[in-house]
């Protein structure tokens, strides 16, 4: 190791896949610094000073290394859309993220607190990370969930109406469901999928429903328990009432495996009434741990346009293979695990830490976080050469449930097990002396520099 290696071997190989996106050597070098900083476990927020490892405070923010990172986000010339396109092309070559018919498109939102009247997309709105209305930024994502992994395909920030001259009447203004529709239409020609899955915010939106139905896009959407319709006085008028009136024999057991490996029994029923039924536009499937009590926080009311069987010729049902009620339940079961895990990994990789105001700087930072996230799957595939799964399983219920994918926490721990010793040992040694490292220390740096992890946990 004759010269200081800036990044370990696996990360360097990964960055080379994206070098074509950047026109200047300084941009490519800064890419490596940025991604390495995002992947490291830092005690500081992953701002320009934190990623550059400069001294906290005013002096550190004015250091040339921190200024270089800030310029890279705010003033440089590279295109975040082109970077994202390169990332998607790379994902198609990875075993765990290759396109397959058993995948689902998951609509998810990220809402995080952010203040300032001059920052793009900031406004008072509901923030999922806080569970309340506050000042912040919301981004709408479409994720691709295969039987082995889940990755973000595209995202777009929601811009509140007050940012536009004519508010909600401005032609450029788009609601979150409209943004979700644009994302789905952008990715579905190139990424095969079994269904679009989204929560009740989108499930109860008539415009979102109508677009999916008219385009024959298969979906499984949630409804709130309070969803109602016009009805006669002696007839049920909400999805909850329908479920409470369901006959005991209508419920079927479903064994669901959770992310931590434990299993639990759910009860599933397909119900008819009001606007729902096999001869209606929507099928209604209810999933609950207790059919008698229907606990509010653990009961799911799902609507779908998937066909019931091969003889189903309903005009507005999707022209795709039919689905049992158990498959519909399992398809939606893939969304909550993403909602929770994806939110956490984004925070670990610094999604909210960007100290920038402009739209382009924010989009660049978010694009780089997505590149860092996908490194976890790319790095894992370097350890195996199994061919990608490109077809549905013979058992549709097994395909719908999907295997438990590699968890982001395990993948990130493995990466940090060699990345952190490599970075911190180099920094400590160069802070101590300008002399070359001794042979034993050099051997350690070469070992972790090749992507070999050091597990420092007590055994």
FENTATA-V405498 format. One record per residue. N is the residue number from 0. RES is the residue in three letters. NEAR is the number of other C-alpha atoms within 10 Angstrom. Layout:
BEGIN
n | res | near
N | RES | NEAR
N | RES | NEAR
END
This chain:
BEGIN
n | res | near
0 | UNK | 10
1 | UNK | 5
2 | UNK | 6
3 | UNK | 9
4 | UNK | 15
5 | UNK | 16
6 | UNK | 20
7 | UNK | 21
8 | UNK | 17
9 | UNK | 18
10 | UNK | 22
11 | UNK | 14
12 | UNK | 12
13 | UNK | 18
14 | UNK | 20
15 | UNK | 12
16 | UNK | 13
17 | UNK | 18
18 | UNK | 18
19 | UNK | 13
20 | UNK | 19
21 | UNK | 18
22 | UNK | 11
23 | UNK | 12
24 | UNK | 10
25 | UNK | 11
26 | UNK | 20
27 | UNK | 18
28 | UNK | 15
29 | UNK | 17
30 | UNK | 19
31 | UNK | 19
32 | UNK | 17
33 | UNK | 22
34 | UNK | 22
35 | UNK | 23
36 | UNK | 23
37 | UNK | 25
38 | UNK | 24
39 | UNK | 21
40 | UNK | 18
41 | UNK | 16
42 | UNK | 7
43 | UNK | 12
44 | UNK | 18
45 | UNK | 26
46 | UNK | 22
47 | UNK | 26
48 | UNK | 24
49 | UNK | 20
50 | UNK | 23
51 | UNK | 23
52 | UNK | 17
53 | UNK | 17
54 | UNK | 14
55 | UNK | 11
56 | UNK | 9
57 | UNK | 9
58 | UNK | 10
59 | UNK | 18
60 | UNK | 19
61 | UNK | 14
62 | UNK | 14
63 | UNK | 12
64 | UNK | 19
65 | UNK | 21
66 | UNK | 16
67 | UNK | 19
68 | UNK | 22
69 | UNK | 20
70 | UNK | 16
71 | UNK | 21
72 | UNK | 24
73 | UNK | 19
74 | UNK | 12
75 | UNK | 15
76 | UNK | 13
77 | UNK | 16
78 | UNK | 14
79 | UNK | 20
80 | UNK | 14
81 | UNK | 15
82 | UNK | 20
83 | UNK | 22
84 | UNK | 14
85 | UNK | 17
86 | UNK | 21
87 | UNK | 19
88 | UNK | 13
89 | UNK | 17
90 | UNK | 20
91 | UNK | 16
92 | UNK | 14
93 | UNK | 21
94 | UNK | 22
95 | UNK | 26
96 | UNK | 27
97 | UNK | 23
98 | UNK | 23
99 | UNK | 22
100 | UNK | 18
101 | UNK | 24
102 | UNK | 31
103 | UNK | 29
104 | UNK | 27
105 | UNK | 29
106 | UNK | 25
107 | UNK | 23
108 | UNK | 23
109 | UNK | 20
110 | UNK | 25
111 | UNK | 21
112 | UNK | 20
113 | UNK | 19
114 | UNK | 13
115 | UNK | 11
116 | UNK | 12
117 | UNK | 9
118 | UNK | 17
119 | UNK | 20
120 | UNK | 22
121 | UNK | 25
122 | UNK | 24
123 | UNK | 15
124 | UNK | 17
125 | UNK | 18
126 | UNK | 19
127 | UNK | 15
128 | UNK | 14
129 | UNK | 11
130 | UNK | 9
131 | UNK | 12
132 | UNK | 14
133 | UNK | 18
134 | UNK | 19
135 | UNK | 19
136 | UNK | 25
137 | UNK | 25
138 | UNK | 18
139 | UNK | 20
140 | UNK | 22
141 | UNK | 27
142 | UNK | 26
143 | UNK | 26
144 | UNK | 26
145 | UNK | 27
146 | UNK | 26
147 | UNK | 19
148 | UNK | 21
149 | UNK | 25
150 | UNK | 21
151 | UNK | 23
152 | UNK | 23
153 | UNK | 20
154 | UNK | 23
155 | UNK | 18
156 | UNK | 21
157 | UNK | 22
158 | UNK | 20
159 | UNK | 21
160 | UNK | 18
161 | UNK | 13
162 | UNK | 16
163 | UNK | 14
164 | UNK | 12
165 | UNK | 12
166 | UNK | 13
167 | UNK | 15
168 | UNK | 11
169 | UNK | 12
170 | UNK | 10
171 | UNK | 12
172 | UNK | 20
173 | UNK | 16
174 | UNK | 13
175 | UNK | 21
176 | UNK | 19
177 | UNK | 16
178 | UNK | 20
179 | UNK | 24
180 | UNK | 18
181 | UNK | 13
182 | UNK | 20
183 | UNK | 23
184 | UNK | 14
185 | UNK | 14
186 | UNK | 16
187 | UNK | 13
188 | UNK | 9
189 | UNK | 10
190 | UNK | 18
191 | UNK | 18
192 | UNK | 20
193 | UNK | 23
194 | UNK | 26
195 | UNK | 24
196 | UNK | 26
197 | UNK | 24
198 | UNK | 22
199 | UNK | 17
200 | UNK | 14
201 | UNK | 21
202 | UNK | 23
203 | UNK | 16
204 | UNK | 12
205 | UNK | 10
206 | UNK | 14
207 | UNK | 18
208 | UNK | 20
209 | UNK | 11
210 | UNK | 13
211 | UNK | 19
212 | UNK | 20
213 | UNK | 12
214 | UNK | 11
215 | UNK | 17
216 | UNK | 23
217 | UNK | 23
218 | UNK | 28
219 | UNK | 26
220 | UNK | 26
221 | UNK | 23
222 | UNK | 22
223 | UNK | 19
224 | UNK | 18
225 | UNK | 11
226 | UNK | 14
227 | UNK | 16
228 | UNK | 12
229 | UNK | 11
230 | UNK | 12
231 | UNK | 9
232 | UNK | 7
233 | UNK | 6
234 | UNK | 12
235 | UNK | 19
236 | UNK | 19
237 | UNK | 18
238 | UNK | 25
239 | UNK | 20
240 | UNK | 16
241 | UNK | 18
242 | UNK | 27
243 | UNK | 14
244 | UNK | 12
245 | UNK | 16
246 | UNK | 12
247 | UNK | 11
248 | UNK | 7
249 | UNK | 12
250 | UNK | 19
251 | UNK | 14
252 | UNK | 14
253 | UNK | 18
254 | UNK | 12
255 | UNK | 16
256 | UNK | 16
257 | UNK | 13
258 | UNK | 16
259 | UNK | 8
260 | UNK | 9
261 | UNK | 8
262 | UNK | 11
263 | UNK | 11
264 | UNK | 13
265 | UNK | 20
266 | UNK | 19
267 | UNK | 24
268 | UNK | 24
269 | UNK | 24
270 | UNK | 21
271 | UNK | 19
272 | UNK | 17
273 | UNK | 18
274 | UNK | 15
275 | UNK | 18
276 | UNK | 16
277 | UNK | 19
278 | UNK | 16
279 | UNK | 17
280 | UNK | 18
281 | UNK | 22
282 | UNK | 25
283 | UNK | 29
284 | UNK | 26
285 | UNK | 27
286 | UNK | 29
287 | UNK | 24
288 | UNK | 18
289 | UNK | 14
290 | UNK | 21
291 | UNK | 12
292 | UNK | 11
293 | UNK | 18
294 | UNK | 12
295 | UNK | 11
296 | UNK | 8
297 | UNK | 11
298 | UNK | 21
299 | UNK | 26
300 | UNK | 23
301 | UNK | 28
302 | UNK | 25
303 | UNK | 27
304 | UNK | 29
305 | UNK | 29
306 | UNK | 24
307 | UNK | 18
308 | UNK | 12
309 | UNK | 10
310 | UNK | 8
311 | UNK | 14
312 | UNK | 13
313 | UNK | 15
314 | UNK | 13
315 | UNK | 18
316 | UNK | 26
317 | UNK | 22
318 | UNK | 16
319 | UNK | 15
320 | UNK | 13
321 | UNK | 18
322 | UNK | 21
323 | UNK | 16
324 | UNK | 23
325 | UNK | 22
326 | UNK | 19
327 | UNK | 28
328 | UNK | 28
329 | UNK | 22
330 | UNK | 26
331 | UNK | 26
332 | UNK | 20
333 | UNK | 24
334 | UNK | 20
335 | UNK | 15
336 | UNK | 13
337 | UNK | 20
338 | UNK | 16
339 | UNK | 11
340 | UNK | 14
341 | UNK | 19
342 | UNK | 17
343 | UNK | 15
344 | UNK | 17
345 | UNK | 18
346 | UNK | 14
347 | UNK | 21
348 | UNK | 25
349 | UNK | 22
350 | UNK | 22
351 | UNK | 22
352 | UNK | 17
353 | UNK | 18
354 | UNK | 17
355 | UNK | 17
356 | UNK | 16
357 | UNK | 14
358 | UNK | 13
359 | UNK | 17
360 | UNK | 22
361 | UNK | 23
362 | UNK | 19
363 | UNK | 21
364 | UNK | 23
365 | UNK | 22
366 | UNK | 23
367 | UNK | 24
368 | UNK | 24
369 | UNK | 22
370 | UNK | 22
371 | UNK | 23
372 | UNK | 24
373 | UNK | 22
374 | UNK | 23
375 | UNK | 21
376 | UNK | 24
377 | UNK | 21
378 | UNK | 20
379 | UNK | 16
380 | UNK | 15
381 | UNK | 11
382 | UNK | 8
383 | UNK | 9
384 | UNK | 9
385 | UNK | 10
386 | UNK | 11
387 | UNK | 16
388 | UNK | 18
389 | UNK | 17
390 | UNK | 12
391 | UNK | 16
392 | UNK | 15
393 | UNK | 8
394 | UNK | 9
395 | UNK | 18
396 | UNK | 18
397 | UNK | 15
398 | UNK | 21
399 | UNK | 27
400 | UNK | 21
401 | UNK | 22
402 | UNK | 14
403 | UNK | 16
404 | UNK | 14
405 | UNK | 15
406 | UNK | 17
407 | UNK | 19
408 | UNK | 14
409 | UNK | 11
410 | UNK | 17
411 | UNK | 21
412 | UNK | 17
413 | UNK | 19
414 | UNK | 23
415 | UNK | 21
416 | UNK | 19
417 | UNK | 21
418 | UNK | 28
419 | UNK | 19
420 | UNK | 17
421 | UNK | 24
422 | UNK | 21
423 | UNK | 12
424 | UNK | 14
425 | UNK | 19
426 | UNK | 12
427 | UNK | 10
428 | UNK | 14
429 | UNK | 14
430 | UNK | 9
431 | UNK | 9
432 | UNK | 9
433 | UNK | 8
434 | UNK | 8
435 | UNK | 14
436 | UNK | 15
437 | UNK | 8
438 | UNK | 9
439 | UNK | 9
440 | UNK | 14
441 | UNK | 13
442 | UNK | 13
443 | UNK | 15
444 | UNK | 22
445 | UNK | 17
446 | UNK | 16
447 | UNK | 20
448 | UNK | 22
449 | UNK | 16
450 | UNK | 20
451 | UNK | 19
452 | UNK | 19
453 | UNK | 17
454 | UNK | 12
455 | UNK | 7
456 | UNK | 5
457 | UNK | 4
458 | UNK | 4
END
